[in-house]
Amino acid sequence: MENILDRYKKVEISDVKVWFEAAKVSDFPIDGGSCIKYKDKQIAVFNFAREDKWYACQNLCPHKMEMVLSRGMIGDDKGVPKVACPLHKKTFSLENGENLNGDMDAIATYPVKIESDVVYVGFTE
Ligand code: FES
C-alpha cells in the first residue's frame, strides 16, 4: 500500500521546476493558512503577514496522518516561524519542517513566491 507520506518531499528553491499558480494573495487569510491541491498533494500555504513572509508545507500532519496543518496556528519559536497542528499541538518549523516539540521526522516544505499579487508554490515536477 502506498505510504501517503511518500508524496511529500522537501523542495529547495534551487530544485524548483514548476511554479504552480496557487491563488491570489487576497484568497489567503492574514496570519493564517489555507490548503491548496497540486496533483496528488495537499499543501498548506501560510501568509505570515506580521513578518511579511509566506511559507508552504505538506498539509498532512505525520502524527496521526490527518490533513490539518493548514488550519494550525502559526507563531514563532525563538525566532523560527512555526505551525502548531490543531489536533495535538505538535509544532513544525515552517523554514525546514523540523518537528520542534518532539522527535518526529521533518515535514516537507516548499518554496513560495509572490508575483503581481499571485501566490506560487514551487515543485520539482
Ligand atoms: S494529528 Fe497533528 S499533532 Fe496529532
Residues whose N, C-alpha, C, O or C-beta is under 5 A from the ligand:
A	BS01	FES	C61 H63 K64 E66 C85 L87 H88 K89 K90
